[in-house]
Amino acid sequence: MEYIISIDDKTTKGKMLLALLDHFSKTTSSVEFLSPAEVEEMEDKIFLKMMEEGRKSGKADTKKVLKKLDIK
């Protein structure tokens, strides 16, 4: 299982946790820092997969989904 967490780097404990995670990211592949753009791309892929599954199952209609997303 993978987790995405939010850390407040303005606090002392947040800074300490970031330093620890930074160390782990350099010594192991189990910790990875993602840019906001990379996180958004991952979210988009997940959302697309959910839409495709809903469309295949007949639970989602393309026009309804586009209307809900305010896409014309």
C-alpha positions as CSV (number, residue, x, y, z in Angstrom):
1,M,0.0,0.0,0.0
2,E,1.2,3.5,-0.7
3,Y,0.4,6.7,1.2
4,I,0.4,10.4,0.3
5,I,0.8,12.6,3.3
6,S,0.8,16.4,3.9
7,I,3.4,17.8,6.2
8,D,3.5,21.4,7.6
9,D,7.2,22.4,7.1
10,K,6.7,25.5,9.2
11,T,6.6,23.5,12.4
12,T,9.6,22.0,14.2
13,K,8.2,18.5,14.1
14,G,7.3,18.9,10.4
15,K,10.8,20.0,9.6
16,M,12.3,17.0,11.5
17,L,10.0,14.6,9.7
18,L,10.9,16.1,6.3
19,A,14.6,15.7,7.1
20,L,14.1,12.1,8.1
21,L,12.0,11.4,4.9
22,D,14.6,13.1,2.8
23,H,17.3,10.9,4.2
24,F,15.2,7.8,3.6
25,S,14.4,8.9,0.0
26,K,18.2,9.0,-0.7
27,T,18.9,5.6,0.9
28,T,15.9,3.5,-0.1
29,S,13.3,3.4,-2.9
30,S,10.4,3.0,-0.4
31,V,10.2,6.8,0.1
32,E,9.7,9.2,-2.8
33,F,9.1,12.9,-3.0
34,L,6.6,14.0,-5.6
35,S,6.1,17.5,-7.1
36,P,2.6,18.9,-7.0
37,A,2.4,18.3,-10.8
38,E,3.3,14.7,-10.3
39,V,0.6,14.3,-7.7
40,E,-2.0,15.9,-10.0
41,E,-1.0,13.6,-12.8
42,M,-1.4,10.5,-10.5
43,E,-4.9,11.8,-9.4
44,D,-5.9,12.4,-13.1
45,K,-4.9,8.8,-14.0
46,I,-6.9,7.4,-11.1
47,F,-9.9,9.6,-12.0
48,L,-9.7,8.5,-15.7
49,K,-9.6,4.8,-14.6
50,M,-12.7,5.3,-12.4
51,M,-14.5,7.0,-15.3
52,E,-13.6,4.3,-17.8
53,E,-14.7,1.6,-15.3
54,G,-18.0,3.4,-14.7
55,R,-18.6,3.8,-18.4
56,K,-17.9,0.0,-19.1
57,S,-20.3,-1.0,-16.3
58,G,-23.0,1.3,-17.7
59,K,-23.1,3.4,-14.5
60,A,-21.6,6.4,-16.1
61,D,-22.7,8.2,-19.2
62,T,-20.2,10.4,-21.0
63,K,-22.5,13.3,-21.4
64,K,-23.5,13.2,-17.7
65,V,-19.8,13.0,-16.6
66,L,-18.8,15.9,-18.8
67,K,-21.7,18.0,-17.6
68,K,-20.8,17.3,-14.0
69,L,-17.2,18.3,-14.7
70,D,-18.5,21.4,-16.5
71,I,-16.8,20.4,-19.7
72,K,-18.5,21.2,-23.0
